[in-house]
Amino acid sequence: MRLAQAGVDVTVLERGSRWPNDPWRDIFCHEGAPDGRGLWHRDTFSDILSSVAEVPVPQIGVDEFGGVLCIDNYPNIRIVRAAAVGGGSIVYTGISVEPQQHLFEAVFGALVDYREMHDTYYPRVRRMLRISTMPGDIYNSPAFAHARAWDIKARRAGVEPMPVGSTFNWDMVRAELQGRSRPSATIGYSTMGNSNGAKFDLNQNYLKYAESTGRARVFPGHRVDWIGMEPDGRYTVAVTKLAPTGTVLRTRTLTCDRLFLCAGSIGTSELLVRARATATLPELNEYIGEGWGSNGDAVMAPWTLDSPEFGTNGAPLASRVFDETGIPTTLENFAVPATPVDTGQLVVVGLVLDPTRGRFSYDRSIDRVVLDWPANGSDVALEAAGAVSSRIAAAGGPSLVPPAFGYTSACSHPLGGAVLGKATDAYGRVHGYAGLYVMDGSAVPGNAGAANPSMTISALAERNIEEVIRAGL
């Protein structure tokens, strides 16, 4: 959008589909009854369930279709990311949090000025994405009984819940509660999209505004396979055009004067590591692929509440808790997505300032980029988050969280692999190649300061592209 506003012609390539919104149509699949609209081609629901349960699960019959959620299974860790126009804004839960200054600086050091981010770029993102906290009438509705019960529980433990910024459209949530829209956000749908547009995703803001300039075009179903450089200095982008069913329709090679990598931590890192290993971009430095982290993700479920009040399972988050008695840790509570009716249980997610890091490398024997992550790489995060969660669980009433129970190998906030100030300069310009830029979560050094990373990624992109445009690209 910023490039297009500056008069630059921009082509956006997206491997996934572009999904419409409608208040009544069932566009995205159900969270509790997923079909082919749910997962990206390489994954099956049975494989995921087998991995979680550690026993074989019979194949679930779903049609072959390119859904919005991609699961990457690396040794020792499973990563969840998006495959759709709008990227992670389609599949996340809308949580938009600015990290505390000392935690931001623990991650970025002096490379990025926190005060500049706080005063200029975080507010810019808040305006663009209309970030706000949950209004009282929605919080007190039947759909969020679980959120109120969690807050009561946290206060019993001496931890004050903090309101969470969100990109959910509260007017659309009210429309659901009042019967003026098909239920979606109020019955736990979020991870596989909200058909009615209840989540204010990028198709409703940045991408929409970019296209309105007449200088930006978005091309769904275009998978980028590799990148390189021609002798004249133009960048080469090898693309496969996919049908929604996964059928290859054609392949082509595009060229461009400048190439912006915004494919997320996994996609961008894979392209750069492959380019260096196969010598299509041989001058990439030794930091390409390094500094990957899980954002300290730790998942604990089921977390049973002792509230006598039940309703439906509203997806938007109302609050989070933060604890710094040990490793800085944030806990967030989510309704169980597979059950539209409130069962008195939660999924609790921890975001821990975890120093554990992995790296991407290229395996020539299988012609793939792989993630090297320690077998115990998630232990620090799970232990820290579990300690805080258990303390809250013990604060009166019969609620519980089973000790050491959690999906220790899951990550939904992948960060790093092309880290700012190492693989790039301080503004995302890739070392060794003029006109090559990184503008996504791969630039964040493995952790977002015990916070959800989307707002920091967005604010960094605003900061970096402003400087790149100011300097004349």
C-alpha positions as a Markdown table, in Angstrom:
| # | Residue | x | y | z |
|---|---|---|---|---|
| 1 | Met | 0.0 | 0.0 | 0.0 |
| 2 | Arg | 2.8 | 2.5 | 0.9 |
| 3 | Leu | 4.7 | 1.7 | -2.3 |
| 4 | Ala | 1.5 | 2.1 | -4.4 |
| 5 | Gln | 0.8 | 5.4 | -2.7 |
| 6 | Ala | 4.3 | 6.5 | -3.5 |
| 7 | Gly | 3.6 | 5.9 | -7.2 |
| 8 | Val | 5.3 | 2.5 | -7.5 |
| 9 | Asp | 3.6 | -0.3 | -9.6 |
| 10 | Val | 3.3 | -3.4 | -7.3 |
| 11 | Thr | 2.5 | -7.0 | -8.0 |
| 12 | Val | 1.5 | -9.1 | -5.0 |
| 13 | Leu | 1.8 | -12.9 | -5.3 |
| 14 | Glu | -0.1 | -15.2 | -2.9 |
| 15 | Arg | -0.1 | -19.0 | -3.0 |
| 16 | Gly | -3.6 | -19.2 | -1.4 |
| 17 | Ser | -7.0 | -18.2 | -2.6 |
| 18 | Arg | -8.9 | -15.0 | -2.1 |
| 19 | Trp | -12.0 | -15.5 | 0.1 |
| 20 | Pro | -15.0 | -13.2 | 0.1 |
| 21 | Asn | -17.1 | -12.2 | 3.0 |
| 22 | Asp | -20.9 | -12.3 | 3.5 |
| 23 | Pro | -23.0 | -12.0 | 6.6 |
| 24 | Trp | -25.0 | -15.1 | 5.8 |
| 25 | Arg | -23.0 | -17.4 | 3.4 |
| 26 | Asp | -21.0 | -20.3 | 4.8 |
| 27 | Ile | -17.8 | -19.3 | 3.1 |
| 28 | Phe | -15.1 | -20.7 | 5.4 |
| 29 | Cys | -15.4 | -24.2 | 7.0 |
| 30 | His | -16.6 | -24.9 | 10.5 |
| 31 | Glu | -14.0 | -25.1 | 13.2 |
| 32 | Gly | -15.5 | -28.2 | 14.7 |
| 33 | Ala | -16.3 | -29.9 | 11.3 |
| 34 | Pro | -13.4 | -29.0 | 9.0 |
| 35 | Asp | -13.5 | -29.8 | 5.3 |
| 36 | Gly | -11.2 | -29.0 | 2.4 |
| 37 | Arg | -11.6 | -25.3 | 2.9 |
| 38 | Gly | -9.7 | -25.7 | 6.2 |
| 39 | Leu | -6.2 | -26.9 | 5.6 |
| 40 | Trp | -3.6 | -26.3 | 2.8 |
| 41 | His | -3.0 | -29.1 | 0.4 |
| 42 | Arg | 0.0 | -30.8 | 2.0 |
| 43 | Asp | -1.8 | -31.5 | 5.3 |
| 44 | Thr | -4.7 | -33.8 | 6.4 |
| 45 | Phe | -6.7 | -33.5 | 9.6 |
| 46 | Ser | -6.0 | -37.1 | 10.4 |
| 47 | Asp | -2.2 | -36.6 | 10.3 |
| 48 | Ile | -2.6 | -33.7 | 12.7 |
| 49 | Leu | -4.9 | -35.6 | 15.1 |
| 50 | Ser | -2.5 | -38.6 | 15.0 |
| 51 | Ser | 0.4 | -36.4 | 15.9 |
| 52 | Val | -1.4 | -34.8 | 18.8 |
| 53 | Ala | -2.9 | -38.1 | 20.1 |
| 54 | Glu | 0.3 | -40.0 | 19.4 |
| 55 | Val | -1.9 | -42.9 | 18.0 |
| 56 | Pro | -3.1 | -43.5 | 14.4 |
| 57 | Val | -6.4 | -41.8 | 13.6 |
| 58 | Pro | -8.5 | -43.0 | 10.7 |
| 59 | Gln | -8.5 | -40.8 | 7.6 |
| 60 | Ile | -11.2 | -38.2 | 7.6 |
| 61 | Gly | -12.8 | -37.8 | 4.2 |
| 62 | Val | -12.5 | -34.2 | 3.1 |
| 63 | Asp | -12.4 | -32.9 | -0.4 |
| 64 | Glu | -9.0 | -31.9 | -1.9 |
| 65 | Phe | -9.0 | -28.1 | -1.8 |
| 66 | Gly | -6.5 | -25.4 | -0.8 |
| 67 | Gly | -7.7 | -24.3 | 2.6 |
| 68 | Val | -6.6 | -21.3 | 4.6 |
| 69 | Leu | -4.5 | -23.0 | 7.4 |
| 70 | Cys | -1.1 | -24.5 | 6.6 |
| 71 | Ile | 0.6 | -26.9 | 9.0 |
| 72 | Asp | 4.4 | -27.4 | 8.6 |
| 73 | Asn | 5.7 | -30.5 | 10.3 |
| 74 | Tyr | 9.4 | -30.2 | 11.0 |
| 75 | Pro | 11.4 | -32.5 | 13.3 |
| 76 | Asn | 10.5 | -31.6 | 16.9 |
| 77 | Ile | 8.0 | -28.9 | 16.1 |
| 78 | Arg | 4.8 | -28.3 | 14.2 |
| 79 | Ile | 4.1 | -24.8 | 12.9 |
| 80 | Val | 0.8 | -23.3 | 12.0 |
| 81 | Arg | 0.6 | -20.5 | 9.4 |
| 82 | Ala | -1.7 | -19.1 | 6.7 |
| 83 | Ala | -2.3 | -19.7 | 3.0 |
| 84 | Ala | -4.7 | -17.0 | 1.8 |
| 85 | Val | -4.8 | -13.5 | 0.5 |
| 86 | Gly | -4.5 | -11.5 | 3.7 |
| 87 | Gly | -2.1 | -14.1 | 5.3 |
| 88 | Gly | -2.2 | -14.4 | 9.0 |
| 89 | Ser | -4.9 | -11.8 | 9.4 |
| 90 | Ile | -7.3 | -14.5 | 8.1 |
| 91 | Val | -6.4 | -17.2 | 10.6 |
| 92 | Tyr | -5.2 | -15.4 | 13.8 |
| 93 | Thr | -7.5 | -14.4 | 16.6 |
| 94 | Gly | -7.2 | -10.6 | 16.1 |
| 95 | Ile | -5.0 | -10.0 | 19.1 |
| 96 | Ser | -2.9 | -6.8 | 18.7 |
| 97 | Val | -0.5 | -6.1 | 21.5 |
| 98 | Glu | 2.3 | -3.6 | 21.9 |
| 99 | Pro | 5.1 | -5.2 | 24.1 |
| 100 | Gln | 6.4 | -3.4 | 27.1 |
| 101 | Gln | 9.5 | -1.3 | 26.5 |
| 102 | His | 11.9 | -3.3 | 28.5 |
| 103 | Leu | 10.8 | -6.5 | 26.8 |
| 104 | Phe | 10.9 | -4.9 | 23.3 |
| 105 | Glu | 14.4 | -3.8 | 24.0 |
| 106 | Ala | 15.4 | -7.2 | 25.3 |
| 107 | Val | 14.6 | -8.5 | 21.8 |
| 108 | Phe | 15.8 | -5.6 | 19.5 |
| 109 | Gly | 18.4 | -3.9 | 21.7 |
| 110 | Ala | 19.3 | -0.5 | 20.4 |
| 111 | Leu | 18.7 | -1.4 | 16.7 |
| 112 | Val | 15.1 | -0.2 | 16.8 |
| 113 | Asp | 14.1 | 2.8 | 18.8 |
| 114 | Tyr | 11.2 | 1.8 | 21.0 |
| 115 | Arg | 10.1 | 5.4 | 21.6 |
| 116 | Glu | 9.8 | 6.0 | 17.9 |
| 117 | Met | 7.8 | 2.8 | 17.5 |
| 118 | His | 5.6 | 3.7 | 20.5 |
| 119 | Asp | 5.0 | 7.3 | 19.4 |
| 120 | Thr | 4.7 | 6.8 | 15.6 |
| 121 | Tyr | 4.4 | 3.3 | 14.2 |
| 122 | Tyr | 2.3 | 1.4 | 16.7 |
| 123 | Pro | -0.3 | 4.2 | 16.7 |
| 124 | Arg | -0.3 | 4.2 | 12.9 |
| 125 | Val | -1.1 | 0.5 | 12.9 |
| 126 | Arg | -3.8 | 1.0 | 15.5 |
| 127 | Arg | -5.5 | 3.5 | 13.3 |
| 128 | Met | -5.2 | 1.4 | 10.1 |
| 129 | Leu | -6.4 | -1.8 | 11.7 |
| 130 | Arg | -9.0 | -0.1 | 14.0 |
| 131 | Ile | -7.6 | -1.8 | 17.0 |
| 132 | Ser | -9.8 | -1.6 | 20.2 |
| 133 | Thr | -10.6 | -3.5 | 23.3 |
| 134 | Met | -13.8 | -5.5 | 23.7 |
| 135 | Pro | -16.8 | -3.3 | 24.6 |
| 136 | Gly | -18.6 | -3.9 | 27.9 |
| 137 | Asp | -21.9 | -5.0 | 26.3 |
| 138 | Ile | -20.1 | -7.8 | 24.3 |
| 139 | Tyr | -18.0 | -8.8 | 27.3 |
| 140 | Asn | -21.1 | -9.2 | 29.4 |
| 141 | Ser | -23.0 | -11.2 | 26.7 |
| 142 | Pro | -23.6 | -15.0 | 27.0 |
| 143 | Ala | -20.9 | -15.7 | 24.4 |
| 144 | Phe | -18.1 | -14.5 | 26.7 |
| 145 | Ala | -19.1 | -16.2 | 30.0 |
| 146 | His | -15.8 | -18.1 | 29.8 |
| 147 | Ala | -13.8 | -14.9 | 29.5 |
| 148 | Arg | -15.5 | -13.4 | 32.6 |
| 149 | Ala | -14.8 | -16.7 | 34.5 |
| 150 | Trp | -11.1 | -16.6 | 33.5 |
| 151 | Asp | -10.8 | -13.0 | 34.7 |
| 152 | Ile | -12.4 | -13.8 | 38.1 |
| 153 | Lys | -10.0 | -16.8 | 38.4 |
| 154 | Ala | -7.0 | -14.7 | 37.6 |
| 155 | Arg | -8.0 | -12.0 | 40.2 |
| 156 | Arg | -8.3 | -14.7 | 42.8 |
| 157 | Ala | -4.7 | -15.6 | 42.1 |
| 158 | Gly | -3.7 | -12.0 | 42.5 |
| 159 | Val | -3.1 | -11.3 | 38.8 |
| 160 | Glu | -5.0 | -8.5 | 37.2 |
| 161 | Pro | -6.2 | -9.2 | 33.7 |
| 162 | Met | -5.3 | -6.6 | 31.1 |
| 163 | Pro | -7.7 | -5.7 | 28.3 |
| 164 | Val | -6.4 | -6.9 | 24.9 |
| 165 | Gly | -6.4 | -4.8 | 21.7 |
| 166 | Ser | -8.3 | -6.6 | 18.9 |
| 167 | Thr | -9.0 | -6.3 | 15.2 |
| 168 | Phe | -12.5 | -7.8 | 15.5 |
| 169 | Asn | -15.3 | -5.6 | 14.2 |
| 170 | Trp | -17.5 | -5.3 | 17.3 |
| 171 | Asp | -20.5 | -4.1 | 15.3 |
| 172 | Met | -20.4 | -7.4 | 13.4 |
| 173 | Val | -20.1 | -9.3 | 16.6 |
| 174 | Arg | -23.2 | -7.5 | 17.9 |
| 175 | Ala | -24.9 | -8.4 | 14.7 |
| 176 | Glu | -24.3 | -12.0 | 15.4 |
| 177 | Leu | -25.5 | -11.7 | 19.0 |
| 178 | Gln | -28.7 | -10.0 | 17.7 |
| 179 | Gly | -29.4 | -12.5 | 15.0 |
| 180 | Arg | -28.5 | -10.1 | 12.1 |
| 181 | Ser | -25.7 | -12.3 | 10.9 |
| 182 | Arg | -24.8 | -15.9 | 10.7 |
| 183 | Pro | -23.0 | -16.8 | 13.9 |
| 184 | Ser | -19.2 | -17.1 | 13.5 |
| 185 | Ala | -17.0 | -15.2 | 16.0 |
| 186 | Thr | -19.6 | -15.7 | 18.8 |
| 187 | Ile | -19.4 | -19.5 | 18.4 |
| 188 | Gly | -15.6 | -19.9 | 18.4 |
| 189 | Tyr | -14.8 | -19.5 | 14.7 |
| 190 | Ser | -11.5 | -17.7 | 13.9 |
| 191 | Thr | -8.7 | -20.1 | 13.2 |
| 192 | Met | -10.1 | -21.0 | 9.8 |
| 193 | Gly | -11.6 | -17.7 | 9.0 |
| 194 | Asn | -14.8 | -15.7 | 9.7 |
| 195 | Ser | -17.2 | -15.8 | 6.8 |
| 196 | Asn | -19.0 | -12.6 | 7.7 |
| 197 | Gly | -15.9 | -10.5 | 7.9 |
| 198 | Ala | -16.1 | -10.1 | 11.7 |
| 199 | Lys | -12.4 | -10.0 | 11.8 |
| 200 | Phe | -11.0 | -6.8 | 10.2 |
| 201 | Asp | -8.5 | -8.6 | 8.0 |
| 202 | Leu | -6.1 | -7.2 | 5.5 |
| 203 | Asn | -8.6 | -7.6 | 2.7 |
| 204 | Gln | -10.6 | -4.9 | 4.4 |
| 205 | Asn | -7.8 | -2.4 | 5.0 |
| 206 | Tyr | -4.2 | -2.5 | 3.7 |
| 207 | Leu | -4.8 | -4.6 | 0.6 |
| 208 | Lys | -8.1 | -2.9 | -0.2 |
| 209 | Tyr | -6.5 | 0.5 | 0.1 |
| 210 | Ala | -3.5 | -0.6 | -2.0 |
| 211 | Glu | -5.7 | -1.8 | -4.9 |
| 212 | Ser | -7.8 | 1.4 | -4.7 |
| 213 | Thr | -4.7 | 3.4 | -5.9 |
| 214 | Gly | -4.8 | 1.6 | -9.2 |
| 215 | Arg | -1.1 | 0.7 | -8.9 |
| 216 | Ala | -1.2 | -2.6 | -6.9 |
| 217 | Arg | -2.6 | -5.9 | -8.1 |
| 218 | Val | -3.0 | -9.1 | -6.1 |
| 219 | Phe | -2.7 | -12.5 | -7.8 |
| 220 | Pro | -4.0 | -15.5 | -5.7 |
| 221 | Gly | -3.0 | -19.0 | -6.5 |
| 222 | His | 0.6 | -18.1 | -7.4 |
| 223 | Arg | 3.2 | -20.1 | -5.5 |
| 224 | Val | 6.7 | -18.8 | -5.6 |
| 225 | Asp | 9.2 | -21.7 | -5.9 |
| 226 | Trp | 12.5 | -19.9 | -6.0 |
| 227 | Ile | 14.1 | -16.5 | -6.5 |
| 228 | Gly | 17.3 | -15.4 | -8.2 |
| 229 | Met | 18.9 | -12.6 | -10.2 |
| 230 | Glu | 19.5 | -12.0 | -13.9 |
| 231 | Pro | 22.8 | -10.7 | -15.3 |
| 232 | Asp | 21.3 | -7.2 | -15.7 |
| 233 | Gly | 20.5 | -7.1 | -12.0 |
| 234 | Arg | 16.7 | -7.7 | -12.2 |
| 235 | Tyr | 15.3 | -10.2 | -9.8 |
| 236 | Thr | 13.9 | -13.5 | -11.1 |
| 237 | Val | 10.8 | -15.0 | -9.5 |
| 238 | Ala | 9.8 | -18.6 | -10.5 |
| 239 | Val | 6.1 | -19.1 | -10.1 |
| 240 | Thr | 3.6 | -22.0 | -10.3 |
| 241 | Lys | 0.0 | -21.1 | -10.9 |
| 242 | Leu | -2.2 | -23.4 | -8.9 |
| 243 | Ala | -5.9 | -24.3 | -9.2 |
| 244 | Pro | -7.8 | -24.3 | -5.9 |
| 245 | Thr | -7.6 | -28.1 | -6.1 |
| 246 | Gly | -3.8 | -28.1 | -6.2 |
| 247 | Thr | -3.6 | -28.8 | -10.0 |
| 248 | Val | -0.7 | -27.1 | -11.6 |
| 249 | Leu | -2.1 | -24.9 | -14.4 |
| 250 | Arg | 1.2 | -23.4 | -15.6 |
| 251 | Thr | 4.6 | -22.2 | -14.6 |
| 252 | Arg | 6.3 | -19.0 | -15.5 |
| 253 | Thr | 9.2 | -16.8 | -14.6 |
| 254 | Leu | 8.7 | -13.2 | -13.7 |
| 255 | Thr | 11.2 | -10.4 | -13.3 |
| 256 | Cys | 11.1 | -7.2 | -11.3 |
| 257 | Asp | 13.3 | -4.3 | -10.4 |
| 258 | Arg | 12.8 | -4.7 | -6.7 |
| 259 | Leu | 11.7 | -7.7 | -4.7 |
| 260 | Phe | 10.0 | -7.5 | -1.3 |
| 261 | Leu | 9.8 | -10.7 | 0.7 |
| 262 | Cys | 6.6 | -10.8 | 2.8 |
| 263 | Ala | 6.0 | -14.5 | 2.9 |
| 264 | Gly | 6.2 | -14.8 | 6.7 |
| 265 | Ser | 9.0 | -16.4 | 8.7 |
| 266 | Ile | 8.7 | -19.8 | 7.1 |
| 267 | Gly | 8.1 | -18.7 | 3.5 |
| 268 | Thr | 10.7 | -15.9 | 3.4 |
| 269 | Ser | 13.4 | -18.0 | 5.1 |
| 270 | Glu | 12.8 | -21.0 | 2.8 |
| 271 | Leu | 13.2 | -18.8 | -0.3 |
| 272 | Leu | 16.4 | -17.1 | 1.0 |
| 273 | Val | 18.1 | -20.2 | 2.3 |
| 274 | Arg | 17.4 | -22.1 | -1.0 |
| 275 | Ala | 18.7 | -19.1 | -3.0 |
| 276 | Arg | 22.0 | -19.1 | -1.1 |
| 277 | Ala | 22.4 | -22.9 | -1.2 |
| 278 | Thr | 21.7 | -23.2 | -4.9 |
| 279 | Ala | 23.7 | -20.1 | -5.8 |
| 280 | Thr | 20.8 | -18.2 | -7.4 |
| 281 | Leu | 21.6 | -15.5 | -4.8 |
| 282 | Pro | 25.1 | -16.5 | -3.7 |
| 283 | Glu | 26.1 | -13.3 | -1.9 |
| 284 | Leu | 23.5 | -13.7 | 0.8 |
| 285 | Asn | 25.4 | -13.7 | 4.2 |
| 286 | Glu | 25.9 | -16.3 | 6.9 |
| 287 | Tyr | 22.9 | -15.0 | 8.9 |
| 288 | Ile | 20.3 | -16.1 | 6.4 |
| 289 | Gly | 18.3 | -18.9 | 8.1 |
| 290 | Glu | 19.5 | -18.0 | 11.6 |
| 291 | Gly | 17.7 | -16.7 | 14.7 |
| 292 | Trp | 14.5 | -18.6 | 14.3 |
| 293 | Gly | 12.2 | -18.8 | 17.4 |
| 294 | Ser | 8.7 | -20.0 | 18.3 |
| 295 | Asn | 7.9 | -16.7 | 20.2 |
| 296 | Gly | 7.9 | -18.9 | 23.3 |
| 297 | Asp | 4.5 | -20.5 | 22.4 |
| 298 | Ala | 3.1 | -23.0 | 24.8 |
| 299 | Val | -0.3 | -24.5 | 24.6 |
| 300 | Met | -2.2 | -26.0 | 27.6 |
| 301 | Ala | -5.5 | -27.7 | 27.4 |
| 302 | Pro | -8.1 | -28.5 | 28.6 |
| 303 | Trp | -8.2 | -25.8 | 31.3 |
| 304 | Thr | -11.5 | -26.4 | 33.3 |
| 305 | Leu | -13.3 | -23.5 | 34.8 |
| 306 | Asp | -15.5 | -23.6 | 37.9 |
| 307 | Ser | -18.1 | -21.0 | 36.6 |
| 308 | Pro | -21.8 | -21.9 | 36.8 |
| 309 | Glu | -22.5 | -19.7 | 33.9 |
| 310 | Phe | -22.4 | -21.0 | 30.3 |
| 311 | Gly | -23.2 | -19.6 | 26.9 |
| 312 | Thr | -21.6 | -20.0 | 23.5 |
| 313 | Asn | -17.8 | -20.0 | 22.8 |
| 314 | Gly | -16.9 | -16.5 | 21.6 |
| 315 | Ala | -13.6 | -16.4 | 19.8 |
| 316 | Pro | -12.3 | -12.8 | 20.3 |
| 317 | Leu | -10.1 | -12.4 | 23.3 |
| 318 | Ala | -11.1 | -10.0 | 26.1 |
| 319 | Ser | -8.0 | -10.1 | 28.3 |
| 320 | Arg | -4.5 | -11.5 | 29.0 |
| 321 | Val | -2.4 | -11.8 | 32.1 |
| 322 | Phe | 1.3 | -11.1 | 32.4 |
| 323 | Asp | 3.7 | -12.5 | 35.0 |
| 324 | Glu | 7.3 | -11.5 | 35.6 |
| 325 | Thr | 8.1 | -13.4 | 38.8 |
| 326 | Gly | 10.1 | -15.8 | 36.6 |
| 327 | Ile | 10.7 | -15.7 | 32.9 |
| 328 | Pro | 8.4 | -13.0 | 31.5 |
| 329 | Thr | 5.2 | -14.8 | 30.5 |
| 330 | Thr | 1.9 | -13.8 | 29.0 |
| 331 | Leu | -1.2 | -16.1 | 29.3 |
| 332 | Glu | -4.2 | -15.9 | 27.0 |
| 333 | Asn | -7.4 | -17.8 | 27.2 |
| 334 | Phe | -9.4 | -19.1 | 24.2 |
| 335 | Ala | -12.7 | -20.9 | 23.9 |
| 336 | Val | -12.4 | -24.4 | 22.7 |
| 337 | Pro | -12.9 | -23.9 | 18.9 |
| 338 | Ala | -14.5 | -27.3 | 18.1 |
| 339 | Thr | -17.4 | -26.8 | 20.4 |
| 340 | Pro | -19.8 | -23.8 | 19.6 |
| 341 | Val | -21.5 | -24.4 | 23.0 |
| 342 | Asp | -19.6 | -23.4 | 26.1 |
| 343 | Thr | -18.4 | -26.5 | 28.0 |
| 344 | Gly | -16.6 | -24.6 | 30.8 |
| 345 | Gln | -13.2 | -25.4 | 29.3 |
| 346 | Leu | -10.5 | -23.2 | 27.8 |
| 347 | Val | -7.4 | -23.5 | 25.8 |
| 348 | Val | -4.6 | -21.5 | 27.5 |
| 349 | Val | -1.8 | -20.2 | 25.4 |
| 350 | Gly | 1.5 | -18.9 | 26.9 |
| 351 | Leu | 3.8 | -16.5 | 25.2 |
| 352 | Val | 7.2 | -16.6 | 27.0 |
| 353 | Leu | 10.4 | -14.5 | 26.5 |
| 354 | Asp | 12.2 | -17.7 | 25.6 |
| 355 | Pro | 15.8 | -17.5 | 24.4 |
| 356 | Thr | 15.7 | -20.9 | 22.5 |
| 357 | Arg | 16.6 | -20.5 | 18.8 |
| 358 | Gly | 16.7 | -22.8 | 15.8 |
| 359 | Arg | 18.0 | -22.4 | 12.2 |
| 360 | Phe | 17.0 | -23.2 | 8.7 |
| 361 | Ser | 19.3 | -25.2 | 6.4 |
| 362 | Tyr | 19.1 | -26.7 | 2.9 |
| 363 | Asp | 19.1 | -30.5 | 2.7 |
| 364 | Arg | 20.3 | -31.4 | -0.8 |
| 365 | Ser | 19.4 | -35.1 | -0.4 |
| 366 | Ile | 15.7 | -34.2 | -0.4 |
| 367 | Asp | 15.9 | -30.8 | -2.1 |
| 368 | Arg | 14.2 | -29.1 | 0.8 |
| 369 | Val | 14.8 | -26.4 | 3.4 |
| 370 | Val | 14.4 | -27.8 | 6.8 |
| 371 | Leu | 14.2 | -26.3 | 10.3 |
| 372 | Asp | 16.7 | -27.5 | 12.9 |
| 373 | Trp | 14.9 | -27.2 | 16.2 |
| 374 | Pro | 16.1 | -28.9 | 19.4 |
| 375 | Ala | 14.2 | -31.9 | 20.6 |
| 376 | Asn | 13.6 | -30.1 | 23.9 |
| 377 | Gly | 13.2 | -26.7 | 22.3 |
| 378 | Ser | 9.8 | -26.0 | 23.7 |
| 379 | Asp | 10.5 | -27.1 | 27.3 |
| 380 | Val | 11.5 | -23.6 | 28.6 |
| 381 | Ala | 8.3 | -22.0 | 27.3 |
| 382 | Leu | 6.0 | -24.8 | 28.5 |
| 383 | Glu | 7.5 | -24.9 | 32.0 |
| 384 | Ala | 7.3 | -21.1 | 32.4 |
| 385 | Ala | 3.7 | -20.9 | 31.1 |
| 386 | Gly | 2.7 | -24.0 | 33.0 |
| 387 | Ala | 3.9 | -22.5 | 36.3 |
| 388 | Val | 1.8 | -19.4 | 35.9 |
| 389 | Ser | -1.2 | -21.3 | 34.6 |
| 390 | Ser | -1.1 | -23.8 | 37.5 |
| 391 | Arg | -0.9 | -20.9 | 40.1 |
| 392 | Ile | -4.0 | -19.4 | 38.6 |
| 393 | Ala | -5.7 | -22.8 | 38.4 |
| 394 | Ala | -5.1 | -23.4 | 42.1 |
| 395 | Ala | -6.6 | -20.1 | 43.2 |
| 396 | Gly | -9.9 | -21.4 | 44.6 |
| 397 | Gly | -12.5 | -23.7 | 43.1 |
| 398 | Pro | -12.1 | -27.1 | 41.4 |
| 399 | Ser | -10.6 | -25.9 | 38.1 |
| 400 | Leu | -7.4 | -27.5 | 37.1 |
| 401 | Val | -4.7 | -27.7 | 34.4 |
| 402 | Pro | -3.0 | -31.2 | 34.2 |
| 403 | Pro | 0.7 | -30.9 | 35.1 |
| 404 | Ala | 3.0 | -31.1 | 32.2 |
| 405 | Phe | 0.1 | -31.4 | 29.8 |
| 406 | Gly | 0.5 | -29.4 | 26.5 |
| 407 | Tyr | 1.3 | -29.5 | 22.9 |
| 408 | Thr | 5.0 | -28.9 | 23.4 |
| 409 | Ser | 5.8 | -29.0 | 19.7 |
| 410 | Ala | 3.3 | -26.5 | 18.4 |
| 411 | Cys | 4.0 | -22.9 | 17.3 |
| 412 | Ser | 1.6 | -20.4 | 15.8 |
| 413 | His | 3.8 | -17.4 | 15.9 |
| 414 | Pro | 7.0 | -18.3 | 13.9 |
| 415 | Leu | 9.6 | -15.5 | 13.9 |
| 416 | Gly | 13.1 | -15.0 | 12.5 |
| 417 | Gly | 15.2 | -16.6 | 9.8 |
| 418 | Ala | 16.2 | -13.3 | 8.2 |
| 419 | Val | 16.8 | -11.2 | 11.3 |
| 420 | Leu | 16.9 | -7.4 | 11.2 |
| 421 | Gly | 20.4 | -6.1 | 11.7 |
| 422 | Lys | 22.0 | -9.4 | 10.8 |
| 423 | Ala | 20.6 | -10.8 | 7.5 |
| 424 | Thr | 19.5 | -7.2 | 6.7 |
| 425 | Asp | 20.3 | -3.7 | 7.7 |
| 426 | Ala | 18.2 | -1.9 | 10.3 |
| 427 | Tyr | 15.4 | -1.4 | 7.8 |
| 428 | Gly | 15.1 | -4.7 | 6.1 |
| 429 | Arg | 17.4 | -4.2 | 3.2 |
| 430 | Val | 19.0 | -7.6 | 2.6 |
| 431 | His | 22.8 | -7.5 | 2.8 |
| 432 | Gly | 24.6 | -8.2 | -0.5 |
| 433 | Tyr | 21.7 | -7.3 | -2.8 |
| 434 | Ala | 20.4 | -3.8 | -3.6 |
| 435 | Gly | 16.6 | -3.8 | -4.2 |
| 436 | Leu | 15.9 | -6.9 | -2.1 |
| 437 | Tyr | 14.0 | -6.4 | 1.1 |
| 438 | Val | 12.5 | -8.4 | 4.0 |
| 439 | Met | 9.3 | -6.9 | 5.5 |
| 440 | Asp | 7.7 | -9.6 | 7.6 |
| 441 | Gly | 8.0 | -11.8 | 10.7 |
| 442 | Ser | 11.3 | -13.3 | 9.5 |
| 443 | Ala | 13.0 | -10.0 | 10.4 |
| 444 | Val | 11.9 | -10.4 | 14.1 |
| 445 | Pro | 14.6 | -12.1 | 16.2 |
| 446 | Gly | 12.7 | -15.1 | 17.3 |
| 447 | Asn | 10.5 | -13.4 | 19.9 |
| 448 | Ala | 8.1 | -10.4 | 20.2 |
| 449 | Gly | 8.7 | -9.6 | 23.9 |
| 450 | Ala | 6.2 | -12.1 | 25.5 |
| 451 | Ala | 3.5 | -10.7 | 23.2 |
| 452 | Asn | 1.6 | -11.6 | 20.1 |
| 453 | Pro | 3.8 | -10.5 | 17.2 |
| 454 | Ser | 1.3 | -9.2 | 14.6 |
| 455 | Met | 1.2 | -5.6 | 15.7 |
| 456 | Thr | 5.0 | -5.4 | 16.0 |
| 457 | Ile | 5.5 | -7.0 | 12.6 |
| 458 | Ser | 3.0 | -4.4 | 11.1 |
| 459 | Ala | 4.7 | -1.5 | 12.9 |
| 460 | Leu | 8.1 | -2.6 | 11.8 |
| 461 | Ala | 6.9 | -2.8 | 8.2 |
| 462 | Glu | 5.5 | 0.7 | 8.5 |
| 463 | Arg | 8.8 | 2.0 | 9.9 |
| 464 | Asn | 11.0 | 0.2 | 7.4 |
| 465 | Ile | 9.0 | 1.0 | 4.2 |
| 466 | Glu | 8.9 | 4.6 | 5.2 |
| 467 | Glu | 12.7 | 4.8 | 5.3 |
| 468 | Val | 13.1 | 2.7 | 2.1 |
| 469 | Ile | 10.8 | 5.1 | 0.2 |
| 470 | Arg | 12.4 | 8.2 | 1.8 |
| 471 | Ala | 15.8 | 6.9 | 0.6 |
| 472 | Gly | 14.6 | 6.4 | -2.9 |
| 473 | Leu | 14.2 | 2.6 | -2.9 |
